[in-house]
Amino acid sequence: MEDAINADGILVGFSDKAQRLRLERANRHGLVAGATGTGKTVTLQVIAQSLSDAGVPVFAADVKGDLSGISQPGAPNQAMQDRAKDMGLALAPAAPPVIFWDLFGQKGHPIRATVSEMGPLLVSRLLELNDVQEGVLNIAFRVADSEGLLLLDLKDLQAALRHIAEQSKIYSLQYGNISDATVGTIQRKLLTLENQGGANLFGEPALDLNDLMRVDASGKGYVNVLAADTLIQSPQLYATFLLWLISELFERLPEVGDPPKPKLVFFFDEAHLLFRDAPKALLDKIEQVVRLIRSKGVGVYFVTQNPADIPDTVLGQLGNRVQHALRAYTPAEQKGLRAAAESFRVNPAFDTADAIQALGVGEALVSLLDAKAAPTVTERAKIRPPASRLGPALPAERAATMAASPLKGVYDTPVDRESAFERLQARTAPPPAGPAQAAPTAAPAPAPAPQPRAAPAPKPGPSMFDAISKNAIHFLGSRDGQRIVRGILGGLLR
């Protein structure tokens, strides 16, 4: 019987030989592409569960709701059993350990970030601001930094915008023009974001990245499944959140080079949303993150319908590729097909473009990195059947998984501590009323006789501690200091 995991890696499928994803090359990123209904989700599920079995945690967005079945042992049908038999596999139903997440807190643990962690660049993209509006938003972040105002949730950001609008004459002299109309536009876009459920993203307790990299008592990596069937209806929110998450991993994790296996593998479904309408500066930063995050032990796998959805500068970083069938009826589809075919290493036994169109459901062209990190010759392969369930988990099954979660109760209750909203509200509150009638005062005591004044003691010079403290405070107030204090994306992508 063929082992699903051995020294050559995890079994993805079979051509005339086993097609394996090597664990020491799994952080070199990858691509799973193909038209709707050709088997992308099954491939994602097979790779995710195999990585978990090998002790590698996984994060994946469940866009259609059917990936949740990975939390339950499978019930293989006859076709799956026949395919497993042809591959020499023992198909034993099993499920990896799973943690469910949900931005809206309904189908999993709430997952949050603070406004400061998100930073002005990503908040601007989330709100689709123009250059002038983004400039005013940057002023709000800068003022909050300089005045010690924590920006944790959207009401904090609204309060900061009101504050700079009310004090616009002062701040305009220092940072540039702040018009009421521009502030009002940003506030309206924040209101739209709230109506779309975006307020659920911001607040505390914020996500601890270590909770995405857990293994269970048996050494299996947890599969973190983000419920995204509702989130995907706000594509800008979906893409911005996942970009923030990748960037946080890039910023926070230490360098590890090429480890024997990844610390985390991240699947980005509907990847075209990440690049749609993104400005060049942001695309450059995405390319930088994808290129460098592998040295942090993180593999990023983009799941999309066509490789043409991904810029060439990013596509060139994706060494492990699984291409399901594409249909090419229109000129645009034919162009995408040619782009997909040209991205694979040539196999002289067949024409790649013709093979992509002829693939059946559950079949794919596979090219994975070998021991020398070179792409293998492209092979036409059948993807092996998963051991977990194909299709969604039932609500009762999801609830049972959440009840057994190691993070039960950690993120479920929001925390609203004192931040910019409360601090600014306290500044504008009227002073407490004085007593109705002043208490009678006693007659003044006679003044004491004047005494000769002693010479003032000499004032001590600043100590080394005072000098260091002063320099530290000056640094934290500087631009570089603010980048460090705020955290990830405000500094990384600015």
Summary of the structure (lengths in Angstrom):
residues: 494
radius of gyration: 28.4
end to end distance: 53.0
largest distance: 112.2
contacts: 1556
relative contact order: 0.19
helix: 45%
strand: 14%
